[in-house]
Amino acid sequence: MPADSQVCNCNGVSKGDICGAVSGGCSSVGEVMDRTRAGKGCGSCTSLVRQIVEWAADGDLAEDPAASYYVPGIPMAKPELMAAIRAQDLRSVSAVFAALAPGGKDDAKSKMGLTSLLRMIWGRDYVEENDAKFINDRVHGNIQRDGTFSVVPQMKGGVTTPAQLRRIADVAEKYEVPMVKVTGGQRIDLLGVRKEDLPAMWNDLGMPSGYAYGKSFRTVKTCVGSDFCRFGLDDSTQLGIDLETRFQGIESPAKIKMAVVGCPRNCAEAYVKDVGVVAVGNGRWEIYVGGAAGASVRKGDLLATVDSPEAVITLAGRFLQYYRENANWLERTYDFVPRIGLETIKAVLLEDTEGIVADLDAGMQRSIDAYTDPWGQDGKQPATPGQFRPSLPLIALPKVPVR
């Protein structure tokens, strides 16, 4: 690769920048990533960054013990961390830091990952702390580059009604929303919303949150299926709605996207989702896992072919829970599946070789039972006095020439 080849598109880091960090004294992959910000965006370039660092160092790399930590502030791998949390009955992020962090010190980089992990472990018995959440989770909206937020009402399976569309249009006009956009996830996004307007907007919408923020289950794309398409082999729309209803809003190590299509023509791109479901006729459905359609494109691996929508929902839930319990923080399924191995995942989920299928089902059900729509709570009563206080405007600083 030429030195000026861009490796990290999120942060504009070139191969030369990475090699320069190595020659400048960085002795591990983690140090290079911290100095250059390579791999700190979407994470899809991390493996390439690692290869370049190893090449630039000519094998002379220091061992980075933090590479095995689930979060940087707690010196434990995920299984060890989960065992300690359960054994010591640690139900809040601050309790985890006090008991397990060196010197009992907080670590800002670890808070979001610990929040997600504790919610998965304890369900409704997790002790919530607002300062342990990322800004998106604190205000239930996706922050934009100008400090405004996006509002995404829930439309299960991409299905809406004339009444919902009228309500969305009225709200967009009332609050002078700068842009109304149909998203790639088959929803309608209201972009450029002021933070102080969020509670009133959600109250006027009267719709659940589409949870299009945070590290969680996001959306299920569907095609119109057998009801309205002459090629449709089964009711993909209803199955997509059922999947989204069951798994809405559950936390995970990284975002989860799903799709259901009514035939292999794949109009909703099920083959490149974290979980994709494809109708293949005679009541049968194929379930694919570990797909990706972002900076890295990967066709999902065929996990199983099942003979009912109920079996799809059950097996999808088991895979998601296995992923939630075993994936690294911010590790998408398209990295998780190759790392663990498809045959191992099949053996665990289909043959119950580890005897954990019942526990996976119970863990997923615990999270489902704990789910509440965030705007049903904070819309009426903010978690903190400043939760929806007006933001200070962001000011564009003059560009300073780099010497």
Secondary structure as UniProt FT lines:
FT   TURN            3..4
FT   STRAND          6..8
FT   TURN            9..12
FT   STRAND          13..14
FT   HELIX           15..23
FT   TURN            24..25
FT   HELIX           29..36
FT   TURN            38..39
FT   TURN            44..45
FT   HELIX           46..56
FT   TURN            57..59
FT   HELIX           65..68
FT   TURN            72..73
FT   HELIX           78..87
FT   TURN            88..89
FT   HELIX           93..100
FT   HELIX           102..104
FT   HELIX           108..122
FT   HELIX           123..125
FT   HELIX           130..132
FT   HELIX           135..139
FT   STRAND          142..143
FT   TURN            145..146
FT   STRAND          149..151
FT   HELIX           156..158
FT   HELIX           162..174
FT   TURN            175..176
FT   STRAND          179..182
FT   TURN            184..185
FT   STRAND          188..193
FT   HELIX           195..197
FT   HELIX           198..205
FT   STRAND          216..222
FT   HELIX           225..228
FT   TURN            230..231
FT   HELIX           236..247
FT   TURN            248..249
FT   STRAND          256..261
FT   TURN            264..265
FT   TURN            267..268
FT   HELIX           270..272
FT   STRAND          275..281
FT   TURN            282..283
FT   STRAND          284..289
FT   STRAND          292..293
FT   STRAND          297..298
FT   STRAND          301..306
FT   HELIX           309..326
FT   TURN            329..330
FT   HELIX           333..340
FT   HELIX           342..350
FT   TURN            353..354
FT   HELIX           357..370
FT   HELIX           374..377
FT   TURN            378..380
FT   TURN            385..388
//
